[in-house]
Amino acid sequence: MEQSNDNLRRVLLKAQQADINIEVDGDSLLVRGNPDRQDIYDEIRELKPEILYALQNIPDAVYSYYIPRLEKGIGLMEECLTRLKKDPDNEKLHMFLVSCMHKWAMVDEEMRRVFPEFTGCPVDTCNSSVPVRCVHCATELRKLDWKKLQELT
């Protein structure tokens, strides 16, 4: 079973890196993206039951370890921003905010690397006043901006 999990994660990571999006639609997978990577599409087809199960059953560690850390980070950054409004010249607070932003991004990236079956926003607050975006929200925002840019040209 361990070998199967490693292969599943390897395929999901390859799909992410190739900009291939995999979503669950009932008992089916919706697979969209890079048409030039037929090799990855073939691997996804071979592992369909395992991928479907993984996407429907996110590991507990995501909810018990990563998401609480990310939520705590959002709280720290919100508190720091509140304090910076009162003391905008406080260099220690600026450095603390930058440090929190960096750590937050590293935790989000690690979670997605260790558990590539997790997609979406881990905190549902990426649209808050905090100047960070998870990988999912940043990607979606970039896609929206690109579409708007195309419409303007």
Backbone bond lengths (Angstrom), bond angles and torsions (degrees), N, CA, C in turn:
res aa  C-N    CA-C-N  psi(-1)  N-CA   C-N-CA  omega(-1)  CA-C   N-CA-C  phi
1 M - - - 1.458 - - 1.527 111.12 -
2 E 1.336 116.89 -36.25 1.470 120.76 179.82 1.520 110.89 -60.90
3 Q 1.339 116.97 -41.05 1.458 121.39 178.41 1.530 110.29 -61.86
4 S 1.336 116.55 -41.41 1.458 120.58 179.02 1.523 111.57 -63.32
5 N 1.352 117.28 -41.86 1.464 121.07 178.09 1.518 111.10 -62.95
6 D 1.340 117.11 -41.19 1.456 120.48 178.79 1.523 110.75 -63.58
7 N 1.329 116.86 -43.07 1.461 120.92 179.33 1.523 110.76 -65.61
8 L 1.333 117.05 -41.32 1.459 121.77 177.71 1.520 110.65 -59.52
9 R 1.314 117.27 -49.26 1.469 121.05 179.78 1.527 111.13 -62.90
10 R 1.325 116.31 -39.65 1.462 120.18 179.19 1.530 110.31 -61.10
11 V 1.322 117.14 -44.59 1.466 121.14 -179.76 1.525 110.47 -66.76
12 L 1.336 117.79 -43.21 1.462 120.02 179.45 1.529 111.64 -63.65
13 L 1.319 116.95 -38.85 1.465 119.90 177.05 1.522 111.19 -67.14
14 K 1.328 117.10 -41.81 1.471 119.67 177.21 1.524 110.69 -60.65
15 A 1.325 116.31 -40.43 1.466 120.09 178.84 1.527 110.51 -63.42
16 Q 1.330 116.91 -44.81 1.471 119.94 177.89 1.519 111.14 -58.78
17 Q 1.322 116.09 -46.90 1.461 120.74 -176.68 1.523 111.94 -66.38
18 A 1.333 116.60 -26.61 1.467 120.91 179.72 1.529 111.70 -92.44
19 D 1.347 117.21 9.44 1.468 122.43 -178.33 1.526 112.39 59.05
20 I 1.323 114.76 41.66 1.460 121.16 173.54 1.523 106.85 -105.02
21 N 1.317 116.40 121.51 1.451 122.80 -177.51 1.526 109.40 -96.26
22 I 1.340 116.33 130.38 1.464 121.71 178.33 1.515 107.84 -120.03
23 E 1.330 116.48 123.95 1.462 122.12 178.44 1.518 109.48 -130.18
24 V 1.336 114.65 155.73 1.457 120.98 177.27 1.520 108.77 -91.21
25 D 1.332 116.01 134.91 1.455 122.68 174.66 1.529 106.62 -132.97
26 G 1.341 115.74 89.34 1.465 120.47 -175.56 1.512 110.08 66.79
27 D 1.339 116.39 -116.71 1.468 121.15 177.65 1.526 111.50 -103.08
28 S 1.328 115.88 18.00 1.460 120.88 -178.86 1.524 109.99 -122.40
29 L 1.310 114.21 164.82 1.456 121.01 174.12 1.520 108.82 -109.88
30 L 1.326 116.12 136.14 1.458 121.60 170.33 1.522 106.19 -100.23
31 V 1.306 115.90 117.77 1.458 121.24 -177.20 1.518 107.79 -120.12
32 R 1.346 115.61 119.60 1.464 121.36 -177.31 1.520 109.16 -137.86
33 G 1.313 114.17 153.09 1.454 117.87 174.03 1.509 112.37 139.93
34 N 1.290 114.69 -143.45 1.453 125.03 -173.68 1.535 112.52 -53.58
35 P 1.325 118.29 108.48 1.471 120.32 -178.58 1.529 113.40 -75.12
36 D 1.311 117.67 -10.32 1.465 121.17 -176.87 1.520 113.58 -84.33
37 R 1.324 118.04 -3.56 1.471 120.46 -175.89 1.523 111.39 -111.07
38 Q 1.314 116.20 60.43 1.461 121.60 179.80 1.523 111.14 -58.40
39 D 1.335 117.59 -30.24 1.459 120.74 178.72 1.531 111.28 -59.64
40 I 1.313 116.66 -39.40 1.468 120.36 179.50 1.527 109.89 -72.73
41 Y 1.315 117.45 -40.44 1.471 120.19 177.03 1.534 110.46 -58.97
42 D 1.332 116.94 -38.98 1.465 120.45 178.32 1.531 111.09 -64.66
43 E 1.341 116.36 -41.76 1.464 119.67 178.45 1.530 111.23 -65.87
44 I 1.321 116.75 -38.44 1.466 120.80 177.66 1.530 109.41 -63.02
45 R 1.313 116.73 -42.96 1.464 121.17 178.97 1.537 110.25 -59.90
46 E 1.325 116.87 -43.23 1.465 121.31 -179.89 1.525 112.28 -64.73
47 L 1.322 116.62 -35.26 1.466 121.38 -176.22 1.528 113.39 -101.39
48 K 1.325 117.35 16.19 1.464 120.60 -174.01 1.534 113.34 -49.86
49 P 1.336 120.48 -50.18 1.480 118.68 -178.67 1.527 112.53 -60.71
50 E 1.333 117.14 -40.88 1.458 121.18 -179.72 1.533 111.45 -67.42
51 I 1.335 116.11 -41.06 1.464 120.60 179.10 1.524 110.27 -66.04
52 L 1.320 116.46 -44.78 1.462 121.01 178.46 1.529 110.55 -58.06
53 Y 1.329 116.48 -46.05 1.469 120.61 178.96 1.529 110.76 -62.81
54 A 1.330 116.66 -45.07 1.468 120.80 -177.74 1.524 111.63 -62.83
55 L 1.326 117.18 -41.21 1.458 120.25 -179.34 1.530 112.30 -71.37
56 Q 1.316 116.71 -25.99 1.463 120.88 178.56 1.522 112.68 -88.88
57 N 1.333 118.10 -14.36 1.465 122.70 -176.20 1.524 109.98 -132.84
58 I 1.313 115.47 74.93 1.469 121.38 -178.67 1.535 108.59 -64.32
59 P 1.331 118.62 135.51 1.466 121.52 -178.97 1.530 112.89 -58.61
60 D 1.313 115.67 145.93 1.466 122.13 -178.65 1.526 112.64 -57.85
61 A 1.327 117.30 -31.44 1.469 120.04 -177.42 1.527 111.89 -59.43
62 V 1.308 117.18 -30.11 1.467 120.29 178.31 1.523 109.15 -62.08
63 Y 1.332 115.90 -44.95 1.468 120.96 -175.81 1.528 113.32 -83.96
64 S 1.320 116.76 -26.21 1.468 118.66 -177.38 1.527 113.21 -95.78
65 Y 1.324 117.81 -21.09 1.464 119.79 -176.09 1.534 112.13 -119.35
66 Y 1.317 117.41 -57.41 1.462 120.09 -172.06 1.525 113.52 -72.90
67 I 1.315 117.38 -51.00 1.464 119.12 -176.74 1.525 111.97 -61.90
68 P 1.347 120.17 -42.66 1.474 118.44 175.77 1.529 112.83 -59.88
69 R 1.322 117.52 -38.00 1.470 120.37 177.47 1.519 111.26 -64.20
70 L 1.320 116.58 -42.53 1.460 120.40 179.67 1.526 111.12 -67.28
71 E 1.315 117.12 -40.34 1.473 120.29 177.00 1.522 111.33 -64.08
72 K 1.335 116.84 -40.92 1.470 120.74 177.64 1.529 109.73 -62.92
73 G 1.327 116.48 -40.31 1.464 120.71 178.11 1.512 112.45 -62.16
74 I 1.328 116.70 -41.25 1.472 120.34 176.60 1.524 109.28 -59.89
75 G 1.341 116.20 -44.56 1.466 120.30 179.65 1.522 112.31 -60.93
76 L 1.333 116.50 -43.09 1.471 120.40 178.68 1.530 111.00 -62.53
77 M 1.314 116.19 -42.31 1.464 119.34 -179.65 1.529 111.52 -67.98
78 E 1.329 117.47 -39.62 1.468 120.09 177.03 1.523 110.74 -61.80
79 E 1.343 116.45 -42.70 1.473 120.72 178.10 1.520 110.59 -63.94
80 C 1.321 116.73 -42.06 1.456 121.05 179.66 1.531 110.71 -63.24
81 L 1.321 117.03 -42.86 1.471 120.52 179.03 1.523 111.15 -63.78
82 T 1.314 117.22 -38.11 1.468 121.24 177.14 1.526 110.03 -62.11
83 R 1.329 115.90 -44.10 1.467 120.08 179.54 1.523 111.35 -67.93
84 L 1.339 117.00 -34.25 1.465 120.20 178.87 1.526 112.34 -67.77
85 K 1.320 116.83 -29.54 1.467 119.33 176.70 1.524 110.72 -64.09
86 K 1.326 115.94 -34.01 1.468 120.67 179.61 1.522 112.04 -82.06
87 D 1.348 115.78 -27.92 1.460 120.72 -176.46 1.531 108.97 -137.96
88 P 1.346 118.41 71.65 1.466 121.62 -172.78 1.526 115.00 -66.87
89 D 1.319 117.51 -15.12 1.464 119.56 -179.41 1.527 113.00 -95.25
90 N 1.310 117.64 4.40 1.460 121.69 -177.59 1.531 109.83 -75.16
91 E 1.334 114.30 103.07 1.464 120.01 -176.40 1.529 112.28 -66.99
92 K 1.321 117.80 -33.33 1.471 120.69 178.68 1.532 110.49 -63.66
93 L 1.321 116.55 -40.22 1.468 119.87 177.58 1.525 111.56 -65.86
94 H 1.320 116.71 -39.26 1.470 120.47 177.07 1.527 110.26 -61.13
95 M 1.320 116.21 -45.98 1.465 120.58 -179.53 1.533 110.74 -66.24
96 F 1.332 117.04 -37.74 1.455 120.89 177.66 1.534 110.21 -63.34
97 L 1.330 116.89 -42.48 1.461 120.68 178.98 1.530 110.72 -62.28
98 V 1.300 117.06 -45.65 1.469 120.99 179.21 1.532 110.07 -62.12
99 S 1.322 116.56 -42.10 1.459 120.88 178.04 1.528 111.31 -62.10
100 C 1.335 116.80 -44.31 1.472 121.00 178.22 1.526 111.15 -62.27
101 M 1.311 116.85 -42.12 1.459 120.84 179.80 1.525 110.76 -62.14
102 H 1.316 115.51 -42.79 1.464 120.20 179.77 1.529 111.00 -65.07
103 K 1.326 116.33 -47.68 1.472 120.14 179.54 1.523 110.87 -62.01
104 W 1.321 117.06 -41.33 1.453 121.66 -179.13 1.528 110.20 -59.95
105 A 1.318 115.97 -46.09 1.468 120.66 179.76 1.527 110.98 -63.68
106 M 1.328 116.75 -37.41 1.467 120.18 178.91 1.528 111.23 -66.09
107 V 1.329 117.20 -40.75 1.472 120.74 179.07 1.528 110.24 -65.78
108 D 1.321 117.08 -42.85 1.467 120.77 178.23 1.530 110.28 -61.68
109 E 1.314 116.93 -45.07 1.465 121.09 179.82 1.526 110.61 -64.41
110 E 1.321 117.44 -42.65 1.468 120.94 179.44 1.521 110.96 -61.82
111 M 1.328 117.14 -45.20 1.465 121.25 179.98 1.533 110.22 -57.55
112 R 1.299 117.25 -42.94 1.463 120.68 -177.71 1.530 111.83 -74.31
113 R 1.319 116.99 -27.11 1.459 120.06 176.72 1.528 110.35 -75.94
114 V 1.333 117.32 -42.90 1.462 121.91 -178.91 1.530 110.98 -74.50
115 F 1.337 116.44 -37.54 1.465 122.08 -179.21 1.529 110.02 -125.37
116 P 1.338 117.71 72.50 1.471 119.97 -176.85 1.522 112.72 -65.16
117 E 1.319 117.20 -11.83 1.459 118.94 177.76 1.529 111.85 -73.93
118 F 1.349 117.25 -14.06 1.457 119.91 176.17 1.519 108.70 -83.04
119 T 1.317 115.24 123.12 1.466 120.66 175.70 1.518 106.89 -127.15
120 G 1.270 116.75 164.03 1.452 120.24 179.75 1.514 112.03 96.78
121 C 1.329 115.31 -175.31 1.457 122.19 -178.22 1.525 109.38 -87.80
122 P 1.316 118.41 126.23 1.457 120.25 -178.14 1.521 114.28 -76.66
123 V 1.320 118.13 -18.31 1.471 119.66 -173.84 1.524 113.93 -123.64
124 D 1.297 118.19 -7.97 1.464 122.67 -179.69 1.521 113.09 53.04
125 T 1.323 116.59 22.97 1.465 119.84 178.62 1.520 111.80 -131.86
126 C 1.294 117.47 20.56 1.462 119.69 -179.24 1.527 112.20 -64.71
127 N 1.304 116.49 -13.83 1.460 119.12 178.11 1.522 111.32 -96.28
128 S 1.326 116.73 15.08 1.465 120.37 179.05 1.521 109.37 -78.56
129 S 1.304 115.91 -169.87 1.463 121.03 -178.00 1.526 112.92 -78.97
130 V 1.320 117.89 -3.04 1.459 121.85 -178.05 1.533 109.44 -79.68
131 P 1.317 117.40 134.61 1.471 120.28 -174.49 1.531 114.40 -82.43
132 V 1.339 118.01 44.07 1.465 121.22 174.56 1.519 108.46 -130.76
133 R 1.309 115.39 154.71 1.455 122.38 175.27 1.521 107.33 -135.63
134 C 1.330 115.75 138.86 1.457 118.75 176.27 1.533 108.05 -69.89
135 V 1.312 116.51 168.70 1.461 121.12 -178.85 1.529 110.39 -56.81
136 H 1.324 117.13 -42.66 1.460 120.89 -178.59 1.526 111.46 -63.03
137 C 1.325 117.00 -52.52 1.473 120.69 -177.25 1.528 111.54 -66.02
138 A 1.322 117.04 -37.88 1.461 119.90 178.84 1.528 110.26 -65.32
139 T 1.318 117.22 -39.05 1.459 121.37 178.70 1.513 110.57 -66.96
140 E 1.341 116.59 -44.58 1.462 120.43 178.90 1.526 110.84 -63.17
141 L 1.332 117.01 -41.56 1.456 121.64 178.80 1.523 110.45 -62.82
142 R 1.336 116.32 -41.99 1.460 120.67 178.84 1.528 110.36 -63.10
143 K 1.335 117.67 -41.01 1.465 121.14 178.43 1.523 110.32 -63.65
144 L 1.340 116.67 -42.64 1.461 120.10 179.36 1.520 110.77 -63.77
145 D 1.335 116.98 -44.27 1.461 120.65 179.14 1.525 110.63 -61.97
146 W 1.330 117.62 -39.88 1.451 121.37 -179.98 1.528 110.27 -64.77
147 K 1.347 116.53 -41.75 1.471 120.03 178.06 1.529 110.42 -63.31
148 K 1.325 117.56 -41.82 1.463 120.54 179.07 1.530 109.92 -63.56
149 L 1.321 116.30 -41.42 1.455 120.59 179.24 1.527 110.35 -62.51
150 Q 1.331 117.30 -41.90 1.456 120.68 179.34 1.519 111.01 -64.23
151 E 1.343 116.56 -38.08 1.464 120.28 179.14 1.516 111.67 -65.12
152 L 1.318 116.74 -32.56 1.463 120.77 -179.21 1.509 113.16 -75.24
153 T 1.326 116.93 -22.95 1.470 119.62 -177.02 1.506 112.37 -96.69
